[in-house]
Amino acid sequence: MKLYHRTRAENAESILKQGFRDATYSYGMEKTSTGVWVSDLVLAEDEGACGDTVLQIEVKVIQSDLDCYEV
């Protein structure tokens, strides 16, 4: 499975060296969520994903195992 994460270039460098760090945001919703925002599509900046760099993440996982995390 391929997932995508949009971020600023300086954050992308840090992620590639040290891995992802959880963040807490509301993402325009009533409740806050903690984790890392990824999508199965490359999101545009006007879709709530800020940054000039897109990281592609490849993982071996069954789609249904992620369904409980979908927002």
N, C-alpha and C positions, 0 to 999 in steps of 0.2 A: 504494500500500500504506500502511496506517495501522499504526503501532507506538506503544507506550505505555511511559512511564518514570515510575515512582512515586518521589517524593523529598520532602524537607521543603520548606516554602514558601520559606525563605531560599535553599536550593540552587536551586530553580526560578527565582527571580529572577536569580541569577548565571548559570544556564544560558541563560536568554533573552537576557541582555546579552552574554555572552562565549562561548557555545557549550559543548558537553560537554567534560569533561576525563576522560581515562582514569583508571580506578581498578583496583586489583588486589585481588581477593577470592577466597575459596574457594567461596563460595555453597553451603556444605554438602557439597562434593565433596572428593575426595582431592587433586586438583591445583588450583593457583590459575589464575585467568584474568585477563587484563587487557583492559579496554575499558569499555563502557557497557552496562548491563543493560537491554534492551528486550524487549518481548513483543508478540505480535499480539493478546493479550487484556489487559484491565486486571486486573492481579494484585492480590489482597488482601494486607494486611499479614501475615496468617497463612500466606501462600504465599511468604514470603521477601522481599517488596518493602516496605521501610520508608518511611514518610512520609505526609503528609496531603495531598499534591498530586500530580495525575497530569498529565503532559505528553503531548500527542498529537503524534506526528511523522509527517508525510506525506512519502513518498519515491517517486520513480518508479524502480522496480527490478523485475526479474523474480524471482519467488519462488525459483526454482531457484538463482539467483546467491547466495542467502543460506544455502542448505542446509548448506554446509560450516561455518558459524558457529553452527549450532544446537546447544544443549547439551541 
